[in-house]
Amino acid sequence: MKFFRYFLVGGVAAAVDIGWFFLFAKLAGFNYLAVAPIGFVLATGVNYQLSVRYVFRSGVRFSRGREITLVYVISAVGLLMNQAVLYGLVDQLGAELMLAKFTATATVFFWNYFARNNYLFAPRARANR
């Protein structure tokens, strides 16, 4: 059930990220590797707010300030993955821009869920296993 709720929350955050990307990279023609991080950061904020409301219990392991910092650290790894997938698909393989973005978003979704569920929001005993 938690994964399903995270999937819905992730869908909303992905809509923010992909919508930003579509507007500025696809329609306006800005460099996709410059546009992607901005949408990713916006989506991370949306994801965190919805996740602590509907999916995870905030403050289980860390103070709210540290928790938010760790969300962005986890997301930084996700952003690196996002950029690598985009670059590999678009520049190296010649994939269509939006197909590459959807693929990158799906790839990073699993990293984000795993890291948040098993480390960030996991009770201390479970996180130390």
N, C-alpha and C positions, 0 to 999 in steps of 0.2 A: 504494500500500500504506500509506503514511504517513497519507493522508486516511482510509482505512478504519479504521486503528488509532485515530486521533483521534476518529472517529465513535463507536467503541465506548467509549472513555474519556469522551467527551462524553455518551454515553448514561447512564453510571453517575453522572456529576456531575449531569446533568439529573434523574435519579431522586431524588437528594438534594434538589435545589432544588424540584422539583415536589411531592415528598412533603411537605416542610416547608410549602410554600404550601398544599397541600390540607388538611393537618391544621389549620393555624392560620388561614388565610383562609376556606376553604370550610367546614370542619366547626366550628371554634371561633368563627368570625364576626369575627375581628379585621380591621381595615382592611387591605385587600390591598396598598396602597402602603406601609404600614409593615412588613408581613410579608415582602414580596418581597426587600428588601435583605439581610435576615438569611440567608434561604435561599441567596441569590445568593453571599454571602461564604463560607458553608459549602461550597457547591458549587465555588467557585473553589479553595479549599484542596484538596479532593478531586481536582479536575481537574489541578492543578499536580503533586500527588504521583504520580498515575497517568501523566500526560504525560511527566514526566522519567524514569519507569521504562519505559514501553512505546512512546513515540512520538518524543520529541525527546531530543537529547543536551544535558544540563545543562552549563553552564560553557563553552559554545562561544564566546560573545561577552562574557559578563559574569560577575562573581563571583556566587556563590550568593545572597548577600544582596541584591545589586542586581537579580539575576534575579527573585527573589521580589517585590521592590518593583515591578519593571516588570510582572510578572504582574498585580499588583493595580491598577496604573495602567491597563493595557489593560482589565482587568475593570471598572474604574470607568467607562470609556467604554461598555462593554457594559451596565453597570448603568443608566446614563442611557438607553440605547436600550431596555432592558427596561422601565423605568418609563414611558417615553414611549409604547411600544406598548401596555402594559397600560392606561394612562390613556386613550389614544385609543380603544382598542377597548371598554373597559368604560364609561367615563364619557361619551365622546362618541358612540359608536355603539351602546351598549347590548348588547354581546356578552356571552355567558355567561362567567363568571369563569375556568373551567378552559380553555375554548377559547382565551381571550385569553392565558392563561399559556403554553399550548403554542405558540401563534403567536409570542409574545415570545421564548421559549426558542429556537425554530428560527431566528428572525431573528438573535439574538445569537450563535448557534453559528458562523455564517459569519464574522462579525467576529472572534471569538476565534481561529478557526483561521488566518485570513489574517494577523492581526497577530502571532501567535506564530510561525507558519511563516516569514513573510517578514521579520520584524524581530527578534523576541526570541531565537529559537533558530537563526536563519540564521547561517552563517559570515560573518565580517566582509566579505569580498569580495562575496558575494551581497547582503548587506544594504545595501551602498553603491551598488548599481546604480541 
